[in-house]
Amino acid sequence: PGQVRGLCGTYNWNRQDEFTTPAGDVEIGVTAFANTYRAPGDCPVLGPALPLEPCEAFAGRRELAEAACAILHGPAFQ
């Protein structure tokens, strides 16, 4: 515990630091936090509200997202 950081959170049971950015700041909003991990040129900047159906809004990225999220179901997070 306490060694995970990034979009997955910190895994230290402290909800106050779950949105820690790569720079070490703590964001209070989901979209501002997500934008700090955005790869420039690859993904659009998220607006103030997340799409209700992200898979519909970013249909071309579904396969990439499923592959990336598969890591969360792997042995590292069990």
PDB file with SEQRES, HELIX, SHEET and CRYST1 records, atoms N, CA, C and O in Angstrom:
SEQRES   1 A   78  PRO GLY GLN VAL ARG GLY LEU CYS GLY THR TYR ASN TRP          
SEQRES   2 A   78  ASN ARG GLN ASP GLU PHE THR THR PRO ALA GLY ASP VAL          
SEQRES   3 A   78  GLU ILE GLY VAL THR ALA PHE ALA ASN THR TYR ARG ALA          
SEQRES   4 A   78  PRO GLY ASP CYS PRO VAL LEU GLY PRO ALA LEU PRO LEU          
SEQRES   5 A   78  GLU PRO CYS GLU ALA PHE ALA GLY ARG ARG GLU LEU ALA          
SEQRES   6 A   78  GLU ALA ALA CYS ALA ILE LEU HIS GLY PRO ALA PHE GLN          
HELIX    1 AA1 ARG A   15  ASP A   17  5                                   3    
HELIX    2 AA2 VAL A   30  THR A   36  1                                   7    
HELIX    3 AA3 PRO A   54  ALA A   57  1                                   4    
HELIX    4 AA4 ALA A   59  ARG A   61  5                                   3    
HELIX    5 AA5 ARG A   62  ALA A   70  1                                   9    
HELIX    6 AA6 ILE A   71  HIS A   73  5                                   3    
HELIX    7 AA7 PRO A   75  PHE A   77  5                                   3    
CRYST1    1.000    1.000    1.000  90.00  90.00  90.00 P 1           1          
ATOM      1  N   PRO A   1       0.811  -1.199   0.000  1.00  0.00           N  
ATOM      2  CA  PRO A   1       0.000   0.000   0.000  1.00  0.00           C  
ATOM      3  C   PRO A   1       0.853   1.261   0.000  1.00  0.00           C  
ATOM      4  O   PRO A   1       1.966   1.279   0.525  1.00  0.00           O  
ATOM      5  N   GLY A   2       0.309   2.305  -0.596  1.00  0.00           N  
ATOM      6  CA  GLY A   2       1.018   3.572  -0.597  1.00  0.00           C  
ATOM      7  C   GLY A   2       2.027   3.733  -1.714  1.00  0.00           C  
ATOM      8  O   GLY A   2       2.670   4.779  -1.803  1.00  0.00           O  
ATOM      9  N   GLN A   3       2.189   2.734  -2.573  1.00  0.00           N  
ATOM     10  CA  GLN A   3       3.163   2.840  -3.649  1.00  0.00           C  
ATOM     11  C   GLN A   3       2.517   3.047  -5.008  1.00  0.00           C  
ATOM     12  O   GLN A   3       3.221   3.266  -5.994  1.00  0.00           O  
ATOM     13  N   VAL A   4       1.199   2.984  -5.082  1.00  0.00           N  
ATOM     14  CA  VAL A   4       0.486   3.176  -6.332  1.00  0.00           C  
ATOM     15  C   VAL A   4       0.155   4.659  -6.477  1.00  0.00           C  
ATOM     16  O   VAL A   4      -0.215   5.319  -5.505  1.00  0.00           O  
ATOM     17  N   ARG A   5       0.288   5.169  -7.679  1.00  0.00           N  
ATOM     18  CA  ARG A   5      -0.026   6.573  -7.924  1.00  0.00           C  
ATOM     19  C   ARG A   5      -0.435   6.726  -9.379  1.00  0.00           C  
ATOM     20  O   ARG A   5       0.045   5.986 -10.237  1.00  0.00           O  
ATOM     21  N   GLY A   6      -1.304   7.663  -9.664  1.00  0.00           N  
ATOM     22  CA  GLY A   6      -1.719   7.903 -11.037  1.00  0.00           C  
ATOM     23  C   GLY A   6      -3.220   7.844 -11.166  1.00  0.00           C  
ATOM     24  O   GLY A   6      -3.945   8.086 -10.201  1.00  0.00           O  
ATOM     25  N   LEU A   7      -3.688   7.525 -12.354  1.00  0.00           N  
ATOM     26  CA  LEU A   7      -5.122   7.479 -12.598  1.00  0.00           C  
ATOM     27  C   LEU A   7      -5.825   6.436 -11.740  1.00  0.00           C  
ATOM     28  O   LEU A   7      -7.038   6.524 -11.544  1.00  0.00           O  
ATOM     29  N   CYS A   8      -5.109   5.470 -11.235  1.00  0.00           N  
ATOM     30  CA  CYS A   8      -5.702   4.433 -10.384  1.00  0.00           C  
ATOM     31  C   CYS A   8      -5.844   4.897  -8.940  1.00  0.00           C  
ATOM     32  O   CYS A   8      -6.431   4.181  -8.129  1.00  0.00           O  
ATOM     33  N   GLY A   9      -5.337   6.043  -8.604  1.00  0.00           N  
ATOM     34  CA  GLY A   9      -5.399   6.521  -7.226  1.00  0.00           C  
ATOM     35  C   GLY A   9      -4.140   6.144  -6.472  1.00  0.00           C  
ATOM     36  O   GLY A   9      -3.152   5.723  -7.072  1.00  0.00           O  
ATOM     37  N   THR A  10      -4.175   6.293  -5.167  1.00  0.00           N  
ATOM     38  CA  THR A  10      -2.990   6.039  -4.347  1.00  0.00           C  
ATOM     39  C   THR A  10      -3.063   4.760  -3.532  1.00  0.00           C  
ATOM     40  O   THR A  10      -2.054   4.299  -2.999  1.00  0.00           O  
ATOM     41  N   TYR A  11      -4.263   4.185  -3.433  1.00  0.00           N  
ATOM     42  CA  TYR A  11      -4.449   2.914  -2.716  1.00  0.00           C  
ATOM     43  C   TYR A  11      -3.959   2.972  -1.278  1.00  0.00           C  
ATOM     44  O   TYR A  11      -3.452   1.978  -0.757  1.00  0.00           O  
ATOM     45  N   ASN A  12      -4.102   4.116  -0.632  1.00  0.00           N  
ATOM     46  CA  ASN A  12      -3.665   4.212   0.762  1.00  0.00           C  
ATOM     47  C   ASN A  12      -4.846   4.491   1.698  1.00  0.00           C  
ATOM     48  O   ASN A  12      -4.652   4.842   2.862  1.00  0.00           O  
ATOM     49  N   TRP A  13      -6.051   4.336   1.190  1.00  0.00           N  
ATOM     50  CA  TRP A  13      -7.285   4.515   1.950  1.00  0.00           C  
ATOM     51  C   TRP A  13      -7.519   5.951   2.394  1.00  0.00           C  
ATOM     52  O   TRP A  13      -8.392   6.201   3.225  1.00  0.00           O  
ATOM     53  N   ASN A  14      -6.763   6.894   1.861  1.00  0.00           N  
ATOM     54  CA  ASN A  14      -6.943   8.303   2.165  1.00  0.00           C  
ATOM     55  C   ASN A  14      -7.609   8.957   0.955  1.00  0.00           C  
ATOM     56  O   ASN A  14      -6.948   9.211  -0.052  1.00  0.00           O  
ATOM     57  N   ARG A  15      -8.894   9.228   1.044  1.00  0.00           N  
ATOM     58  CA  ARG A  15      -9.639   9.776  -0.090  1.00  0.00           C  
ATOM     59  C   ARG A  15      -9.198  11.195  -0.433  1.00  0.00           C  
ATOM     60  O   ARG A  15      -9.508  11.682  -1.521  1.00  0.00           O  
ATOM     61  N   GLN A  16      -8.489  11.864   0.458  1.00  0.00           N  
ATOM     62  CA  GLN A  16      -8.071  13.247   0.232  1.00  0.00           C  
ATOM     63  C   GLN A  16      -6.976  13.374  -0.835  1.00  0.00           C  
ATOM     64  O   GLN A  16      -6.804  14.447  -1.413  1.00  0.00           O  
ATOM     65  N   ASP A  17      -6.240  12.299  -1.100  1.00  0.00           N  
ATOM     66  CA  ASP A  17      -5.145  12.412  -2.073  1.00  0.00           C  
ATOM     67  C   ASP A  17      -5.328  11.524  -3.310  1.00  0.00           C  
ATOM     68  O   ASP A  17      -4.370  11.289  -4.047  1.00  0.00           O  
ATOM     69  N   GLU A  18      -6.539  11.034  -3.539  1.00  0.00           N  
ATOM     70  CA  GLU A  18      -6.777  10.161  -4.690  1.00  0.00           C  
ATOM     71  C   GLU A  18      -6.552  10.854  -6.022  1.00  0.00           C  
ATOM     72  O   GLU A  18      -6.172  10.198  -6.992  1.00  0.00           O  
ATOM     73  N   PHE A  19      -6.773  12.158  -6.099  1.00  0.00           N  
ATOM     74  CA  PHE A  19      -6.600  12.874  -7.350  1.00  0.00           C  
ATOM     75  C   PHE A  19      -5.262  13.606  -7.390  1.00  0.00           C  
ATOM     76  O   PHE A  19      -5.197  14.758  -7.818  1.00  0.00           O  
ATOM     77  N   THR A  20      -4.191  12.941  -6.945  1.00  0.00           N  
ATOM     78  CA  THR A  20      -2.856  13.529  -6.984  1.00  0.00           C  
ATOM     79  C   THR A  20      -2.339  13.531  -8.420  1.00  0.00           C  
ATOM     80  O   THR A  20      -2.334  12.493  -9.083  1.00  0.00           O  
ATOM     81  N   THR A  21      -1.907  14.689  -8.898  1.00  0.00           N  
ATOM     82  CA  THR A  21      -1.434  14.849 -10.271  1.00  0.00           C  
ATOM     83  C   THR A  21       0.028  14.426 -10.397  1.00  0.00           C  
ATOM     84  O   THR A  21       0.702  14.223  -9.387  1.00  0.00           O  
ATOM     85  N   PRO A  22       0.521  14.292 -11.624  1.00  0.00           N  
ATOM     86  CA  PRO A  22       1.941  13.966 -11.806  1.00  0.00           C  
ATOM     87  C   PRO A  22       2.870  14.994 -11.139  1.00  0.00           C  
ATOM     88  O   PRO A  22       3.994  14.661 -10.763  1.00  0.00           O  
ATOM     89  N   ALA A  23       2.401  16.239 -10.996  1.00  0.00           N  
ATOM     90  CA  ALA A  23       3.217  17.291 -10.370  1.00  0.00           C  
ATOM     91  C   ALA A  23       3.139  17.257  -8.847  1.00  0.00           C  
ATOM     92  O   ALA A  23       3.839  18.009  -8.169  1.00  0.00           O  
ATOM     93  N   GLY A  24       2.275  16.370  -8.301  1.00  0.00           N  
ATOM     94  CA  GLY A  24       2.149  16.266  -6.851  1.00  0.00           C  
ATOM     95  C   GLY A  24       1.033  17.115  -6.264  1.00  0.00           C  
ATOM     96  O   GLY A  24       0.812  17.090  -5.053  1.00  0.00           O  
ATOM     97  N   ASP A  25       0.327  17.867  -7.103  1.00  0.00           N  
ATOM     98  CA  ASP A  25      -0.816  18.655  -6.638  1.00  0.00           C  
ATOM     99  C   ASP A  25      -2.023  17.728  -6.481  1.00  0.00           C  
ATOM    100  O   ASP A  25      -2.041  16.629  -7.036  1.00  0.00           O  
ATOM    101  N   VAL A  26      -3.015  18.166  -5.737  1.00  0.00           N  
ATOM    102  CA  VAL A  26      -4.244  17.380  -5.591  1.00  0.00           C  
ATOM    103  C   VAL A  26      -5.383  18.170  -6.207  1.00  0.00           C  
ATOM    104  O   VAL A  26      -5.704  19.270  -5.755  1.00  0.00           O  
ATOM    105  N   GLU A  27      -5.994  17.604  -7.242  1.00  0.00           N  
ATOM    106  CA  GLU A  27      -7.138  18.237  -7.895  1.00  0.00           C  
ATOM    107  C   GLU A  27      -8.404  17.857  -7.146  1.00  0.00           C  
ATOM    108  O   GLU A  27      -8.463  16.806  -6.507  1.00  0.00           O  
ATOM    109  N   ILE A  28      -9.416  18.709  -7.224  1.00  0.00           N  
ATOM    110  CA  ILE A  28     -10.678  18.384  -6.564  1.00  0.00           C  
ATOM    111  C   ILE A  28     -11.719  17.875  -7.548  1.00  0.00           C  
ATOM    112  O   ILE A  28     -12.722  17.294  -7.133  1.00  0.00           O  
ATOM    113  N   GLY A  29     -11.504  18.079  -8.839  1.00  0.00           N  
ATOM    114  CA  GLY A  29     -12.466  17.642  -9.849  1.00  0.00           C  
ATOM    115  C   GLY A  29     -11.913  16.543 -10.730  1.00  0.00           C  
ATOM    116  O   GLY A  29     -10.716  16.504 -11.018  1.00  0.00           O  
ATOM    117  N   VAL A  30     -12.789  15.653 -11.156  1.00  0.00           N  
ATOM    118  CA  VAL A  30     -12.395  14.517 -11.992  1.00  0.00           C  
ATOM    119  C   VAL A  30     -11.813  14.969 -13.325  1.00  0.00           C  
ATOM    120  O   VAL A  30     -10.772  14.461 -13.744  1.00  0.00           O  
ATOM    121  N   THR A  31     -12.466  15.914 -13.997  1.00  0.00           N  
ATOM    122  CA  THR A  31     -11.981  16.304 -15.319  1.00  0.00           C  
ATOM    123  C   THR A  31     -10.635  17.020 -15.251  1.00  0.00           C  
ATOM    124  O   THR A  31      -9.768  16.771 -16.088  1.00  0.00           O  
ATOM    125  N   ALA A  32     -10.446  17.894 -14.281  1.00  0.00           N  
ATOM    126  CA  ALA A  32      -9.146  18.566 -14.134  1.00  0.00           C  
ATOM    127  C   ALA A  32      -8.055  17.541 -13.847  1.00  0.00           C  
ATOM    128  O   ALA A  32      -6.949  17.642 -14.377  1.00  0.00           O  
ATOM    129  N   PHE A  33      -8.366  16.555 -13.008  1.00  0.00           N  
ATOM    130  CA  PHE A  33      -7.410  15.496 -12.695  1.00  0.00           C  
ATOM    131  C   PHE A  33      -7.082  14.685 -13.943  1.00  0.00           C  
ATOM    132  O   PHE A  33      -5.912  14.451 -14.245  1.00  0.00           O  
ATOM    133  N   ALA A  34      -8.109  14.257 -14.666  1.00  0.00           N  
ATOM    134  CA  ALA A  34      -7.888  13.447 -15.876  1.00  0.00           C  
ATOM    135  C   ALA A  34      -7.067  14.215 -16.911  1.00  0.00           C  
ATOM    136  O   ALA A  34      -6.215  13.630 -17.579  1.00  0.00           O  
ATOM    137  N   ASN A  35      -7.312  15.502 -17.050  1.00  0.00           N  
ATOM    138  CA  ASN A  35      -6.569  16.300 -18.029  1.00  0.00           C  
ATOM    139  C   ASN A  35      -5.081  16.386 -17.706  1.00  0.00           C  
ATOM    140  O   ASN A  35      -4.274  16.585 -18.614  1.00  0.00           O  
ATOM    141  N   THR A  36      -4.695  16.241 -16.445  1.00  0.00           N  
ATOM    142  CA  THR A  36      -3.262  16.298 -16.101  1.00  0.00           C  
ATOM    143  C   THR A  36      -2.522  15.057 -16.594  1.00  0.00           C  
ATOM    144  O   THR A  36      -1.300  15.085 -16.740  1.00  0.00           O  
ATOM    145  N   TYR A  37      -3.244  13.973 -16.851  1.00  0.00           N  
ATOM    146  CA  TYR A  37      -2.631  12.744 -17.359  1.00  0.00           C  
ATOM    147  C   TYR A  37      -2.828  12.574 -18.869  1.00  0.00           C  
ATOM    148  O   TYR A  37      -2.422  11.560 -19.438  1.00  0.00           O  
ATOM    149  N   ARG A  38      -3.439  13.548 -19.504  1.00  0.00           N  
ATOM    150  CA  ARG A  38      -3.725  13.479 -20.932  1.00  0.00           C  
ATOM    151  C   ARG A  38      -2.434  13.560 -21.733  1.00  0.00           C  
ATOM    152  O   ARG A  38      -1.559  14.374 -21.439  1.00  0.00           O  
ATOM    153  N   ALA A  39      -2.324  12.705 -22.750  1.00  0.00           N  
ATOM    154  CA  ALA A  39      -1.180  12.754 -23.649  1.00  0.00           C  
ATOM    155  C   ALA A  39      -1.458  13.817 -24.707  1.00  0.00           C  
ATOM    156  O   ALA A  39      -2.395  13.665 -25.490  1.00  0.00           O  
ATOM    157  N   PRO A  40      -0.670  14.888 -24.750  1.00  0.00           N  
ATOM    158  CA  PRO A  40      -0.918  15.960 -25.714  1.00  0.00           C  
ATOM    159  C   PRO A  40      -0.981  15.419 -27.141  1.00  0.00           C  
ATOM    160  O   PRO A  40      -0.131  14.639 -27.571  1.00  0.00           O  
ATOM    161  N   GLY A  41      -2.005  15.856 -27.854  1.00  0.00           N  
ATOM    162  CA  GLY A  41      -2.149  15.441 -29.245  1.00  0.00           C  
ATOM    163  C   GLY A  41      -2.907  14.141 -29.424  1.00  0.00           C  
ATOM    164  O   GLY A  41      -3.417  13.881 -30.514  1.00  0.00           O  
ATOM    165  N   ASP A  42      -2.998  13.320 -28.400  1.00  0.00           N  
ATOM    166  CA  ASP A  42      -3.676  12.034 -28.533  1.00  0.00           C  
ATOM    167  C   ASP A  42      -5.135  12.084 -28.119  1.00  0.00           C  
ATOM    168  O   ASP A  42      -5.971  11.409 -28.719  1.00  0.00           O  
ATOM    169  N   CYS A  43      -5.449  12.863 -27.115  1.00  0.00           N  
ATOM    170  CA  CYS A  43      -6.801  12.899 -26.576  1.00  0.00           C  
ATOM    171  C   CYS A  43      -7.258  14.346 -26.448  1.00  0.00           C  
ATOM    172  O   CYS A  43      -6.462  15.231 -26.137  1.00  0.00           O  
ATOM    173  N   PRO A  44      -8.541  14.580 -26.691  1.00  0.00           N  
ATOM    174  CA  PRO A  44      -9.038  15.950 -26.516  1.00  0.00           C  
ATOM    175  C   PRO A  44      -9.075  16.329 -25.037  1.00  0.00           C  
ATOM    176  O   PRO A  44      -9.232  15.471 -24.169  1.00  0.00           O  
ATOM    177  N   VAL A  45      -8.930  17.619 -24.766  1.00  0.00           N  
ATOM    178  CA  VAL A  45      -9.052  18.110 -23.398  1.00  0.00           C  
ATOM    179  C   VAL A  45     -10.497  17.926 -22.973  1.00  0.00           C  
ATOM    180  O   VAL A  45     -11.413  18.292 -23.708  1.00  0.00           O  
ATOM    181  N   LEU A  46     -10.708  17.362 -21.790  1.00  0.00           N  
ATOM    182  CA  LEU A  46     -12.061  17.173 -21.294  1.00  0.00           C  
ATOM    183  C   LEU A  46     -12.633  18.489 -20.811  1.00  0.00           C  
ATOM    184  O   LEU A  46     -11.924  19.308 -20.227  1.00  0.00           O  
ATOM    185  N   GLY A  47     -13.912  18.691 -21.055  1.00  0.00           N  
ATOM    186  CA  GLY A  47     -14.606  19.894 -20.600  1.00  0.00           C  
ATOM    187  C   GLY A  47     -14.975  19.750 -19.136  1.00  0.00           C  
ATOM    188  O   GLY A  47     -14.556  18.797 -18.479  1.00  0.00           O  
ATOM    189  N   PRO A  48     -15.757  20.688 -18.620  1.00  0.00           N  
ATOM    190  CA  PRO A  48     -16.106  20.668 -17.199  1.00  0.00           C  
ATOM    191  C   PRO A  48     -16.970  19.472 -16.784  1.00  0.00           C  
ATOM    192  O   PRO A  48     -17.003  19.120 -15.605  1.00  0.00           O  
ATOM    193  N   ALA A  49     -17.663  18.851 -17.727  1.00  0.00           N  
ATOM    194  CA  ALA A  49     -18.498  17.694 -17.393  1.00  0.00           C  
ATOM    195  C   ALA A  49     -18.087  16.507 -18.258  1.00  0.00           C  
ATOM    196  O   ALA A  49     -17.898  16.643 -19.467  1.00  0.00           O  
ATOM    197  N   LEU A  50     -17.954  15.354 -17.633  1.00  0.00           N  
ATOM    198  CA  LEU A  50     -17.632  14.146 -18.389  1.00  0.00           C  
ATOM    199  C   LEU A  50     -18.834  13.732 -19.223  1.00  0.00           C  
ATOM    200  O   LEU A  50     -19.971  13.954 -18.807  1.00  0.00           O  
ATOM    201  N   PRO A  51     -18.610  13.131 -20.398  1.00  0.00           N  
ATOM    202  CA  PRO A  51     -19.739  12.638 -21.181  1.00  0.00           C  
ATOM    203  C   PRO A  51     -20.489  11.567 -20.381  1.00  0.00           C  
ATOM    204  O   PRO A  51     -19.878  10.791 -19.646  1.00  0.00           O  
ATOM    205  N   LEU A  52     -21.797  11.532 -20.528  1.00  0.00           N  
ATOM    206  CA  LEU A  52     -22.584  10.528 -19.815  1.00  0.00           C  
ATOM    207  C   LEU A  52     -22.249   9.128 -20.298  1.00  0.00           C  
ATOM    208  O   LEU A  52     -22.247   8.184 -19.507  1.00  0.00           O  
ATOM    209  N   GLU A  53     -21.973   8.985 -21.562  1.00  0.00           N  
ATOM    210  CA  GLU A  53     -21.614   7.694 -22.138  1.00  0.00           C  
ATOM    211  C   GLU A  53     -20.253   7.798 -22.818  1.00  0.00           C  
ATOM    212  O   GLU A  53     -20.193   8.022 -24.027  1.00  0.00           O  
ATOM    213  N   PRO A  54     -19.157   7.640 -22.071  1.00  0.00           N  
ATOM    214  CA  PRO A  54     -17.827   7.821 -22.659  1.00  0.00           C  
ATOM    215  C   PRO A  54     -17.576   6.910 -23.861  1.00  0.00           C  
ATOM    216  O   PRO A  54     -16.907   7.318 -24.810  1.00  0.00           O  
ATOM    217  N   CYS A  55     -18.100   5.690 -23.835  1.00  0.00           N  
ATOM    218  CA  CYS A  55     -17.874   4.773 -24.956  1.00  0.00           C  
ATOM    219  C   CYS A  55     -18.568   5.266 -26.222  1.00  0.00           C  
ATOM    220  O   CYS A  55     -18.108   4.998 -27.332  1.00  0.00           O  
ATOM    221  N   GLU A  56     -19.673   5.985 -26.056  1.00  0.00           N  
ATOM    222  CA  GLU A  56     -20.366   6.553 -27.215  1.00  0.00           C  
ATOM    223  C   GLU A  56     -19.604   7.779 -27.721  1.00  0.00           C  
ATOM    224  O   GLU A  56     -19.421   7.946 -28.927  1.00  0.00           O  
ATOM    225  N   ALA A  57     -19.168   8.619 -26.815  1.00  0.00           N  
ATOM    226  CA  ALA A  57     -18.504   9.864 -27.188  1.00  0.00           C  
ATOM    227  C   ALA A  57     -17.129   9.620 -27.816  1.00  0.00           C  
ATOM    228  O   ALA A  57     -16.702  10.380 -28.685  1.00  0.00           O  
ATOM    229  N   PHE A  58     -16.442   8.570 -27.384  1.00  0.00           N  
ATOM    230  CA  PHE A  58     -15.097   8.262 -27.880  1.00  0.00           C  
ATOM    231  C   PHE A  58     -15.055   6.854 -28.449  1.00  0.00           C  
ATOM    232  O   PHE A  58     -14.184   6.062 -28.088  1.00  0.00           O  
ATOM    233  N   ALA A  59     -15.992   6.536 -29.339  1.00  0.00           N  
ATOM    234  CA  ALA A  59     -16.140   5.181 -29.883  1.00  0.00           C  
ATOM    235  C   ALA A  59     -14.846   4.657 -30.508  1.00  0.00           C  
ATOM    236  O   ALA A  59     -14.554   3.466 -30.399  1.00  0.00           O  
ATOM    237  N   GLY A  60     -14.075   5.511 -31.152  1.00  0.00           N  
ATOM    238  CA  GLY A  60     -12.835   5.076 -31.792  1.00  0.00           C  
ATOM    239  C   GLY A  60     -11.761   4.663 -30.807  1.00  0.00           C  
ATOM    240  O   GLY A  60     -10.775   4.047 -31.212  1.00  0.00           O  
ATOM    241  N   ARG A  61     -11.910   4.974 -29.537  1.00  0.00           N  
ATOM    242  CA  ARG A  61     -10.908   4.660 -28.522  1.00  0.00           C  
ATOM    243  C   ARG A  61     -11.316   3.479 -27.643  1.00  0.00           C  
ATOM    244  O   ARG A  61     -10.581   3.121 -26.723  1.00  0.00           O  
ATOM    245  N   ARG A  62     -12.464   2.871 -27.905  1.00  0.00           N  
ATOM    246  CA  ARG A  62     -12.980   1.808 -27.044  1.00  0.00           C  
ATOM    247  C   ARG A  62     -12.007   0.628 -26.922  1.00  0.00           C  
ATOM    248  O   ARG A  62     -11.735   0.160 -25.817  1.00  0.00           O  
ATOM    249  N   GLU A  63     -11.491   0.155 -28.044  1.00  0.00           N  
ATOM    250  CA  GLU A  63     -10.582  -0.990 -28.023  1.00  0.00           C  
ATOM    251  C   GLU A  63      -9.316  -0.674 -27.218  1.00  0.00           C  
ATOM    252  O   GLU A  63      -8.863  -1.500 -26.425  1.00  0.00           O  
ATOM    253  N   LEU A  64      -8.755   0.496 -27.416  1.00  0.00           N  
ATOM    254  CA  LEU A  64      -7.564   0.924 -26.667  1.00  0.00           C  
ATOM    255  C   LEU A  64      -7.871   1.010 -25.174  1.00  0.00           C  
ATOM    256  O   LEU A  64      -7.078   0.565 -24.345  1.00  0.00           O  
ATOM    257  N   ALA A  65      -9.030   1.587 -24.837  1.00  0.00           N  
ATOM    258  CA  ALA A  65      -9.412   1.725 -23.427  1.00  0.00           C  
ATOM    259  C   ALA A  65      -9.616   0.362 -22.774  1.00  0.00           C  
ATOM    260  O   ALA A  65      -9.194   0.150 -21.637  1.00  0.00           O  
ATOM    261  N   GLU A  66     -10.255  -0.556 -23.477  1.00  0.00           N  
ATOM    262  CA  GLU A  66     -10.479  -1.892 -22.910  1.00  0.00           C  
ATOM    263  C   GLU A  66      -9.152  -2.611 -22.665  1.00  0.00           C  
ATOM    264  O   GLU A  66      -8.995  -3.292 -21.652  1.00  0.00           O  
ATOM    265  N   ALA A  67      -8.212  -2.467 -23.573  1.00  0.00           N  
ATOM    266  CA  ALA A  67      -6.900  -3.103 -23.398  1.00  0.00           C  
ATOM    267  C   ALA A  67      -6.159  -2.494 -22.212  1.00  0.00           C  
ATOM    268  O   ALA A  67      -5.550  -3.212 -21.418  1.00  0.00           O  
ATOM    269  N   ALA A  68      -6.212  -1.158 -22.093  1.00  0.00           N  
ATOM    270  CA  ALA A  68      -5.532  -0.494 -20.979  1.00  0.00           C  
ATOM    271  C   ALA A  68      -6.176  -0.854 -19.650  1.00  0.00           C  
ATOM    272  O   ALA A  68      -5.472  -1.077 -18.665  1.00  0.00           O  
ATOM    273  N   CYS A  69      -7.491  -0.913 -19.608  1.00  0.00           N  
ATOM    274  CA  CYS A  69      -8.197  -1.221 -18.363  1.00  0.00           C  
ATOM    275  C   CYS A  69      -8.070  -2.688 -17.976  1.00  0.00           C  
ATOM    276  O   CYS A  69      -8.272  -3.037 -16.812  1.00  0.00           O  
ATOM    277  N   ALA A  70      -7.742  -3.545 -18.923  1.00  0.00           N  
ATOM    278  CA  ALA A  70      -7.564  -4.965 -18.616  1.00  0.00           C  
ATOM    279  C   ALA A  70      -6.457  -5.154 -17.580  1.00  0.00           C  
ATOM    280  O   ALA A  70      -6.467  -6.128 -16.826  1.00  0.00           O  
ATOM    281  N   ILE A  71      -5.521  -4.237 -17.545  1.00  0.00           N  
ATOM    282  CA  ILE A  71      -4.430  -4.301 -16.559  1.00  0.00           C  
ATOM    283  C   ILE A  71      -4.996  -4.276 -15.137  1.00  0.00           C  
ATOM    284  O   ILE A  71      -4.471  -4.934 -14.239  1.00  0.00           O  
ATOM    285  N   LEU A  72      -6.074  -3.506 -14.946  1.00  0.00           N  
ATOM    286  CA  LEU A  72      -6.684  -3.414 -13.602  1.00  0.00           C  
ATOM    287  C   LEU A  72      -7.272  -4.737 -13.132  1.00  0.00           C  
ATOM    288  O   LEU A  72      -7.446  -4.955 -11.933  1.00  0.00           O  
ATOM    289  N   HIS A  73      -7.574  -5.609 -14.068  1.00  0.00           N  
ATOM    290  CA  HIS A  73      -8.111  -6.917 -13.697  1.00  0.00           C  
ATOM    291  C   HIS A  73      -7.016  -7.976 -13.610  1.00  0.00           C  
ATOM    292  O   HIS A  73      -7.299  -9.139 -13.322  1.00  0.00           O  
ATOM    293  N   GLY A  74      -5.785  -7.586 -13.854  1.00  0.00           N  
ATOM    294  CA  GLY A  74      -4.657  -8.514 -13.829  1.00  0.00           C  
ATOM    295  C   GLY A  74      -4.103  -8.745 -12.435  1.00  0.00           C  
ATOM    296  O   GLY A  74      -4.593  -8.174 -11.461  1.00  0.00           O  
ATOM    297  N   PRO A  75      -3.077  -9.586 -12.340  1.00  0.00           N  
ATOM    298  CA  PRO A  75      -2.515  -9.970 -11.050  1.00  0.00           C  
ATOM    299  C   PRO A  75      -1.936  -8.818 -10.227  1.00  0.00           C  
ATOM    300  O   PRO A  75      -1.889  -8.917  -9.001  1.00  0.00           O  
ATOM    301  N   ALA A  76      -1.499  -7.740 -10.856  1.00  0.00           N  
ATOM    302  CA  ALA A  76      -0.914  -6.618 -10.102  1.00  0.00           C  
ATOM    303  C   ALA A  76      -1.926  -5.971  -9.174  1.00  0.00           C  
ATOM    304  O   ALA A  76      -1.545  -5.373  -8.168  1.00  0.00           O  
ATOM    305  N   PHE A  77      -3.209  -6.078  -9.495  1.00  0.00           N  
ATOM    306  CA  PHE A  77      -4.242  -5.419  -8.684  1.00  0.00           C  
ATOM    307  C   PHE A  77      -5.145  -6.407  -7.957  1.00  0.00           C  
ATOM    308  O   PHE A  77      -6.237  -6.043  -7.521  1.00  0.00           O  
ATOM    309  N   GLN A  78      -4.705  -7.634  -7.824  1.00  0.00           N  
ATOM    310  CA  GLN A  78      -5.513  -8.624  -7.105  1.00  0.00           C  
ATOM    311  C   GLN A  78      -5.052  -8.789  -5.684  1.00  0.00           C  
ATOM    312  O   GLN A  78      -5.623  -9.584  -4.937  1.00  0.00           O  
TER     313      GLN A  78                                                      
END                                                                             
